Amino acid sequence: MTTPTSTHGALHEGESDDALVVAARGGDYQAFEKLFLRHRNAVYRYAYQMVRRRDDAEDIVQEVFVRAYQHIDRYREEARFTTWLLRIATNLTTDRIRMANRRHSLEQQEAAGALGWMTADVNENPVDNLAREEQRQALKRALLALPEHHRNMIVLRDIEERDYQDIAAMMNCSVGGAKLRVLRARRALRDRLAPLLGEEGTP
């Protein structure tokens, strides 16, 4: 998808996502370009956290918006447009991860402050006494070792900081179900983290 000119960018300025969707459904491609410009970075951030390759993440962004444009009539306003986009992105990244059958390295910024719940004074925190750099490296390795369905929950909730309502909409489950999935993912991360730290088990 090409970036529109500045003249295009000035069109529809200030309109809500829903208004732009209505215009796009009516054949206004410039309205859809506005949605693309508004949300492409959010989709890219999510995709990159999952696939860990810039080229793959950029490909996913393009495919997400192609599919969104092709199926714009399926969008229902009870979910936010960003939630709908990320649901598409979730399906695409899961497929890509499974097809690739490999895991990619995590860059330094992923764990830097993004997983504050791991170092806060909360129950079952396995990294209380780690130095910052040791913690960061252990978190990278633990995240890399997680199955994609657990890593997806950590990325959405603890890195992207999506609320549970958004996660529930993306996963087609209840808010309670989303919370349970996040809880299981966090426990899986702690279980992965413990042996990396030389511990005999999760505290």
Backbone bond lengths (Angstrom), bond angles and torsions (degrees), N, CA, C in turn:
res aa  C-N    CA-C-N  psi(-1)  N-CA   C-N-CA  omega(-1)  CA-C   N-CA-C  phi
1 M - - - 1.471 - - 1.515 108.63 -
2 T 1.310 116.16 125.29 1.454 119.96 -178.17 1.511 110.87 -82.38
3 T 1.328 115.33 150.69 1.454 120.75 177.70 1.514 109.54 -76.74
4 P 1.312 119.39 129.62 1.466 120.90 -177.32 1.517 111.73 -71.38
5 T 1.318 114.67 165.24 1.460 119.61 178.36 1.505 110.24 -71.75
6 S 1.317 116.65 168.37 1.454 120.73 179.46 1.524 111.77 -61.81
7 T 1.360 116.52 -30.02 1.461 119.54 177.07 1.519 110.39 -63.90
8 H 1.359 115.70 -42.78 1.444 119.28 177.01 1.515 110.94 -62.85
9 G 1.343 115.94 -41.13 1.454 119.87 -178.02 1.504 112.68 -61.99
10 A 1.325 116.95 -26.00 1.462 120.48 -179.15 1.526 111.94 -77.85
11 L 1.338 115.87 -19.18 1.450 119.26 -179.98 1.522 110.37 -74.86
12 H 1.311 115.93 147.77 1.466 122.29 177.19 1.524 112.43 63.38
13 E 1.308 117.77 17.00 1.461 120.26 -177.62 1.527 110.23 -58.91
14 G 1.332 115.82 130.37 1.450 120.77 176.52 1.514 114.90 84.34
15 E 1.322 118.69 -4.48 1.459 120.26 179.62 1.516 110.46 -75.79
16 S 1.325 116.34 149.80 1.458 121.23 179.26 1.521 109.98 -71.73
17 D 1.334 115.37 163.01 1.460 119.88 176.23 1.518 111.18 -58.00
18 D 1.329 116.47 -43.85 1.463 119.36 -177.95 1.523 111.66 -62.45
19 A 1.325 116.94 -38.65 1.464 120.13 178.25 1.528 110.67 -65.07
20 L 1.327 115.88 -40.25 1.464 119.71 178.71 1.522 110.76 -67.50
21 V 1.327 117.77 -36.74 1.459 120.89 177.50 1.531 110.04 -62.71
22 V 1.326 116.18 -44.16 1.466 119.81 178.28 1.523 110.47 -58.60
23 A 1.332 116.39 -43.77 1.461 120.02 179.00 1.526 111.12 -64.82
24 A 1.334 116.33 -41.40 1.467 120.27 179.42 1.517 111.33 -63.52
25 R 1.322 116.34 -38.97 1.466 119.79 177.36 1.519 111.26 -62.39
26 G 1.319 115.40 -29.15 1.459 120.25 179.10 1.515 113.65 -83.71
27 G 1.323 116.92 6.56 1.461 120.57 176.90 1.515 115.00 97.85
28 D 1.326 117.53 6.92 1.462 120.98 -179.59 1.523 108.71 -85.03
29 Y 1.324 115.97 96.25 1.465 119.66 -177.16 1.521 111.82 -68.64
30 Q 1.314 117.51 -30.74 1.464 120.07 178.54 1.528 110.91 -63.28
31 A 1.320 117.55 -32.57 1.461 120.39 175.86 1.520 110.38 -64.47
32 F 1.336 116.35 -39.86 1.465 118.72 178.41 1.518 111.01 -69.44
33 E 1.313 118.16 -35.89 1.467 121.02 175.28 1.521 110.86 -60.65
34 K 1.320 116.29 -36.03 1.457 120.16 176.61 1.530 110.33 -63.85
35 L 1.327 117.70 -41.51 1.459 121.34 176.16 1.526 110.81 -62.98
36 F 1.308 115.96 -39.51 1.466 120.91 177.83 1.527 110.87 -60.86
37 L 1.322 116.33 -49.73 1.463 120.29 -179.83 1.530 111.67 -63.07
38 R 1.301 116.12 -35.23 1.461 120.98 -176.42 1.523 112.00 -71.85
39 H 1.339 118.05 -34.10 1.460 120.17 -168.66 1.527 114.83 -120.17
40 R 1.315 118.51 -1.88 1.465 118.65 -175.66 1.523 112.26 -62.83
41 N 1.340 117.92 -36.14 1.465 119.59 -178.09 1.526 111.58 -66.25
42 A 1.317 116.91 -39.15 1.467 120.16 178.75 1.526 110.74 -64.25
43 V 1.327 116.60 -41.81 1.458 120.46 178.55 1.536 109.70 -66.03
44 Y 1.323 116.08 -41.56 1.466 119.27 179.47 1.528 111.47 -62.42
45 R 1.343 117.33 -45.14 1.466 119.92 -179.34 1.519 111.03 -58.45
46 Y 1.324 115.75 -44.92 1.460 119.33 179.44 1.528 110.55 -63.52
47 A 1.328 116.98 -49.22 1.462 120.55 -177.71 1.519 111.50 -60.71
48 Y 1.329 115.93 -40.45 1.471 118.56 -178.38 1.519 111.61 -67.22
49 Q 1.328 117.53 -38.86 1.467 119.78 177.48 1.525 110.93 -60.72
50 M 1.301 117.69 -28.84 1.453 121.37 -177.49 1.523 112.75 -86.48
51 V 1.330 118.43 -46.31 1.468 120.51 -172.82 1.514 113.64 -98.07
52 R 1.349 117.10 -19.50 1.460 123.23 173.56 1.516 114.77 63.34
53 R 1.304 118.46 17.95 1.474 122.04 174.05 1.522 107.90 -131.11
54 R 1.320 115.27 129.23 1.466 119.85 -176.47 1.524 111.60 -61.32
55 D 1.332 116.79 -44.69 1.458 119.31 -178.77 1.525 111.21 -61.83
56 D 1.333 116.19 -43.28 1.462 119.76 179.04 1.522 110.69 -64.24
57 A 1.327 116.73 -42.33 1.466 120.11 179.86 1.526 111.06 -62.71
58 E 1.328 116.73 -41.54 1.462 119.86 178.78 1.528 110.94 -65.20
59 D 1.333 116.22 -38.90 1.469 119.33 176.60 1.522 110.97 -62.04
60 I 1.331 116.30 -41.40 1.455 120.50 179.91 1.521 110.56 -63.68
61 V 1.332 117.11 -42.02 1.467 120.39 178.10 1.519 110.28 -57.45
62 Q 1.326 116.31 -47.60 1.457 119.70 -179.92 1.528 110.83 -60.22
63 E 1.339 116.30 -44.57 1.463 119.24 -177.00 1.523 111.48 -69.44
64 V 1.329 116.94 -36.41 1.467 120.14 177.50 1.523 110.34 -57.49
65 F 1.328 116.70 -47.97 1.462 118.99 -176.11 1.522 112.30 -75.53
66 V 1.325 117.01 -29.26 1.469 118.37 172.93 1.522 109.78 -62.92
67 R 1.341 116.17 -46.36 1.468 119.63 179.78 1.527 111.19 -66.20
68 A 1.320 115.89 -39.92 1.466 119.04 178.79 1.530 110.24 -60.77
69 Y 1.327 116.95 -42.19 1.463 120.24 179.44 1.527 110.89 -65.74
70 Q 1.349 115.56 -41.82 1.464 119.51 -178.70 1.529 111.82 -66.19
71 H 1.330 116.39 -30.07 1.463 120.47 -173.21 1.528 111.81 -118.67
72 I 1.315 116.69 28.71 1.465 120.48 -175.68 1.527 111.40 -59.42
73 D 1.328 117.21 -27.45 1.468 119.81 179.61 1.521 112.43 -69.36
74 R 1.335 117.18 -16.68 1.464 120.67 -179.60 1.527 112.58 -83.85
75 Y 1.324 116.23 -14.80 1.467 118.69 -179.57 1.518 109.88 -68.62
76 R 1.334 115.82 132.98 1.455 121.99 177.64 1.518 109.14 -117.51
77 E 1.318 116.45 134.26 1.452 121.96 -169.88 1.529 114.34 -67.98
78 E 1.353 117.88 -8.77 1.457 117.18 179.10 1.533 112.04 -68.62
79 A 1.316 117.70 -19.98 1.466 122.29 172.57 1.525 108.30 -107.15
80 R 1.324 116.32 147.65 1.455 119.16 177.15 1.528 109.64 -66.57
81 F 1.312 116.10 150.64 1.458 119.99 -178.73 1.519 110.82 -61.25
82 T 1.337 117.34 -38.31 1.465 119.60 178.15 1.523 111.13 -63.31
83 T 1.325 117.31 -36.99 1.462 120.63 177.88 1.519 110.36 -63.14
84 W 1.314 116.04 -42.99 1.468 120.92 178.70 1.530 110.48 -62.99
85 L 1.324 117.56 -42.97 1.463 120.89 177.95 1.519 111.24 -61.53
86 L 1.324 116.69 -44.33 1.460 119.88 -177.78 1.525 111.90 -70.53
87 R 1.320 117.04 -26.22 1.466 118.99 173.27 1.524 109.55 -65.15
88 I 1.317 116.88 -43.32 1.472 120.71 175.62 1.521 109.48 -61.56
89 A 1.326 116.82 -45.00 1.463 121.08 -179.31 1.521 111.45 -62.29
90 T 1.330 117.32 -38.11 1.457 121.02 179.02 1.525 110.82 -60.51
91 N 1.314 116.50 -45.24 1.467 119.95 179.24 1.524 111.45 -63.56
92 L 1.321 116.67 -42.10 1.455 120.49 -178.56 1.522 111.96 -67.92
93 T 1.327 117.09 -43.23 1.464 119.02 -179.15 1.521 111.29 -67.62
94 T 1.328 117.03 -37.94 1.462 119.79 177.95 1.522 110.23 -61.59
95 D 1.325 116.74 -44.57 1.463 120.60 177.72 1.523 111.31 -61.33
96 R 1.319 116.89 -42.29 1.462 120.39 -177.56 1.514 111.38 -67.43
97 I 1.334 116.36 -40.47 1.463 119.97 179.01 1.526 110.35 -63.02
98 R 1.318 116.31 -43.92 1.458 119.64 -179.40 1.517 111.93 -66.26
99 M 1.317 116.33 -39.75 1.462 119.83 -179.85 1.521 110.53 -69.37
100 A 1.295 117.63 -38.44 1.467 120.91 -178.27 1.526 111.54 -67.67
101 N 1.348 116.46 -37.34 1.459 121.98 179.54 1.530 112.10 56.24
102 R 1.282 115.50 38.71 1.447 120.15 176.48 1.518 107.72 -153.10
103 R 1.286 116.81 162.63 1.456 121.93 178.65 1.526 108.36 -115.35
104 H 1.315 115.03 146.36 1.457 120.47 -177.08 1.533 110.37 -108.85
105 S 1.330 114.38 155.02 1.462 119.10 -179.03 1.525 110.84 -65.57
106 L 1.346 115.78 148.81 1.463 122.18 176.34 1.524 108.72 -97.64
107 E 1.316 117.17 135.53 1.455 121.06 -179.92 1.519 111.54 -79.04
108 Q 1.297 115.54 163.08 1.457 121.46 -171.02 1.518 113.95 -58.93
109 Q 1.331 116.92 -35.08 1.459 117.66 -173.97 1.518 113.98 -71.77
110 E 1.341 119.07 -14.62 1.451 119.95 -173.29 1.523 112.37 -59.82
111 A 1.339 115.66 -46.74 1.461 118.30 -174.79 1.516 112.84 -91.42
112 A 1.339 117.39 -8.52 1.464 120.33 -174.51 1.524 110.12 -72.56
113 G 1.294 115.58 91.73 1.451 120.93 177.16 1.512 114.91 81.70
114 A 1.334 118.63 -6.97 1.450 120.02 -175.79 1.516 112.90 -78.98
115 L 1.326 117.40 -19.83 1.455 121.07 -178.12 1.513 109.92 -118.68
116 G 1.322 115.71 58.95 1.457 120.45 -176.79 1.503 113.52 -62.07
117 W 1.332 117.17 -27.49 1.456 119.64 179.86 1.519 111.83 -63.65
118 M 1.338 117.88 -19.61 1.453 119.86 179.63 1.521 112.56 -76.25
119 T 1.327 116.47 -23.39 1.461 119.84 -176.14 1.512 112.71 -112.72
120 A 1.339 116.99 -4.27 1.457 119.68 176.31 1.524 109.28 -71.67
121 D 1.316 115.48 166.21 1.461 120.63 -179.69 1.521 108.93 -81.61
122 V 1.340 115.58 76.99 1.453 122.01 -178.73 1.514 108.48 -124.54
123 N 1.336 115.77 169.79 1.455 120.46 -179.45 1.524 110.84 -66.19
124 E 1.317 115.82 148.60 1.454 123.89 173.56 1.518 112.43 57.88
125 N 1.301 116.97 41.71 1.464 120.77 177.85 1.523 109.23 -92.01
126 P 1.340 118.45 113.28 1.458 120.78 -173.90 1.515 114.65 -87.43
127 V 1.323 119.21 -0.48 1.461 120.04 -172.17 1.524 112.67 -122.97
128 D 1.319 116.87 24.34 1.463 119.85 -176.58 1.524 112.23 -54.52
129 N 1.345 116.92 -40.34 1.458 120.77 -170.26 1.523 113.46 -102.43
130 L 1.317 116.56 13.94 1.465 118.60 -179.48 1.516 111.42 -83.81
131 A 1.309 115.79 145.34 1.459 120.41 168.51 1.514 108.06 -68.69
132 R 1.325 116.19 155.15 1.473 120.73 -173.92 1.524 112.39 -56.54
133 E 1.300 117.87 -44.87 1.460 119.74 -177.09 1.522 111.09 -69.66
134 E 1.315 117.90 -38.86 1.460 121.05 177.20 1.524 110.34 -62.07
135 Q 1.316 114.88 -42.22 1.464 120.44 178.07 1.517 111.14 -60.35
136 R 1.324 115.92 -45.97 1.461 121.00 -177.47 1.519 110.95 -61.10
137 Q 1.315 116.60 -46.14 1.457 120.10 -177.95 1.524 111.46 -67.19
138 A 1.328 116.65 -40.05 1.462 120.12 178.48 1.520 110.94 -64.46
139 L 1.325 117.27 -41.04 1.462 121.02 178.42 1.522 111.36 -63.65
140 K 1.323 116.86 -40.84 1.463 119.78 177.87 1.520 111.10 -58.45
141 R 1.323 115.89 -48.87 1.462 119.50 -177.81 1.524 111.12 -65.82
142 A 1.335 116.24 -39.88 1.464 119.63 179.97 1.522 111.27 -65.60
143 L 1.327 117.62 -43.27 1.465 120.75 178.08 1.522 111.19 -62.67
144 L 1.311 115.92 -40.41 1.459 120.53 -179.45 1.519 111.34 -63.77
145 A 1.339 116.82 -30.86 1.455 121.64 -177.23 1.527 113.25 -82.53
146 L 1.331 118.05 -12.30 1.468 120.47 -177.09 1.524 111.59 -71.70
147 P 1.332 117.68 146.03 1.472 119.99 168.02 1.524 109.55 -60.07
148 E 1.331 116.88 153.94 1.464 118.56 -172.84 1.518 113.08 -62.88
149 H 1.353 118.51 -30.32 1.457 118.34 -178.30 1.531 110.96 -69.54
150 H 1.333 117.86 -32.61 1.462 120.05 174.58 1.534 110.71 -75.61
151 R 1.325 116.23 -42.50 1.470 118.65 179.95 1.524 110.52 -61.99
152 N 1.336 115.82 -35.99 1.451 120.16 178.54 1.525 111.06 -59.33
153 M 1.332 117.08 -43.22 1.464 120.68 179.46 1.533 111.12 -65.16
154 I 1.320 117.83 -41.67 1.465 120.98 179.16 1.524 110.32 -64.15
155 V 1.329 116.35 -42.63 1.470 120.06 179.84 1.524 110.19 -63.31
156 L 1.334 116.99 -47.95 1.458 119.98 -176.29 1.520 112.17 -65.19
157 R 1.330 117.10 -46.99 1.464 119.78 -173.55 1.519 113.06 -85.40
158 D 1.322 118.43 -46.03 1.457 120.86 -168.75 1.523 114.21 -100.07
159 I 1.318 117.63 -19.60 1.462 119.85 176.47 1.525 110.41 -103.80
160 E 1.325 116.42 -51.30 1.462 119.85 177.03 1.529 112.46 -78.91
161 E 1.336 117.38 -17.42 1.465 123.91 178.94 1.526 112.31 58.26
162 R 1.329 115.51 41.53 1.459 120.89 175.16 1.525 109.37 -74.17
163 D 1.321 117.11 145.85 1.458 118.36 178.06 1.528 109.29 -79.36
164 Y 1.339 114.78 164.97 1.455 119.34 -173.87 1.530 112.06 -66.14
165 Q 1.323 117.28 -29.16 1.462 119.42 177.75 1.532 110.59 -63.56
166 D 1.339 116.42 -41.90 1.461 120.15 178.04 1.528 110.87 -64.56
167 I 1.327 116.08 -45.18 1.460 119.80 -179.12 1.528 110.10 -61.97
168 A 1.326 116.59 -41.91 1.460 120.35 178.84 1.526 111.01 -60.79
169 A 1.328 116.42 -42.37 1.465 120.07 179.13 1.525 111.06 -64.60
170 M 1.327 116.69 -39.84 1.463 120.46 -179.91 1.523 112.12 -68.43
171 M 1.331 115.97 -36.18 1.459 120.71 -177.07 1.525 113.38 -91.55
172 N 1.339 116.44 -2.07 1.466 121.42 -176.93 1.530 111.61 56.18
173 C 1.318 115.30 47.85 1.455 120.15 179.13 1.526 108.68 -138.41
174 S 1.328 116.98 176.14 1.454 120.88 177.30 1.526 110.39 -75.42
175 V 1.340 116.01 165.84 1.463 120.12 175.65 1.526 109.67 -61.04
176 G 1.329 116.59 -40.89 1.456 119.93 176.85 1.522 112.03 -61.31
177 G 1.327 115.87 -39.01 1.459 119.92 176.85 1.515 111.91 -64.59
178 A 1.337 116.59 -38.96 1.463 120.69 177.75 1.531 110.86 -63.56
179 K 1.330 115.61 -42.86 1.468 119.12 178.85 1.520 110.87 -62.71
180 L 1.326 116.61 -39.09 1.454 120.16 179.39 1.530 110.89 -65.57
181 R 1.321 116.99 -40.41 1.465 120.14 178.84 1.520 111.12 -64.05
182 V 1.329 116.52 -41.01 1.463 119.94 177.97 1.526 110.03 -64.92
183 L 1.320 117.20 -42.85 1.459 120.96 179.28 1.527 110.67 -59.97
184 R 1.324 116.52 -45.20 1.462 119.75 178.99 1.526 111.27 -63.78
185 A 1.325 116.46 -39.36 1.466 119.73 179.09 1.521 110.93 -64.82
186 R 1.332 117.43 -41.38 1.457 120.69 179.01 1.526 111.10 -64.76
187 R 1.323 116.30 -40.24 1.458 119.16 177.46 1.523 110.64 -64.98
188 A 1.345 116.25 -40.39 1.462 119.48 177.96 1.520 110.79 -62.99
189 L 1.336 116.52 -38.37 1.457 120.16 178.42 1.528 110.79 -64.57
190 R 1.329 116.69 -42.88 1.458 119.71 177.95 1.526 111.26 -62.98
191 D 1.338 115.78 -39.44 1.462 119.36 178.56 1.521 111.31 -64.21
192 R 1.321 116.06 -37.08 1.464 120.05 176.81 1.520 111.23 -70.60
193 L 1.307 115.28 -33.77 1.452 120.52 -175.20 1.524 112.01 -72.39
194 A 1.344 117.01 -37.38 1.454 120.78 -174.26 1.521 113.78 -55.54
195 P 1.342 120.32 -51.27 1.465 118.89 179.86 1.520 113.38 -66.81
196 L 1.317 117.11 -29.04 1.458 119.74 177.42 1.524 111.27 -65.24
197 L 1.310 115.03 -27.23 1.473 120.72 -179.71 1.516 111.90 -93.45
198 G 1.334 116.36 3.71 1.447 118.93 179.15 1.492 113.67 77.25
199 E 1.342 118.20 19.32 1.442 122.18 179.46 1.520 109.72 -92.61
200 E 1.306 116.36 156.00 1.450 121.17 -177.49 1.525 112.63 -84.10
201 G 1.321 116.84 -15.66 1.462 119.33 179.99 1.496 109.78 -177.47
202 T 1.323 115.28 170.41 1.448 119.50 178.01 1.502 110.49 -71.58
203 P 1.324 119.72 131.06 1.460 121.93 -178.75 1.514 110.52 -59.59
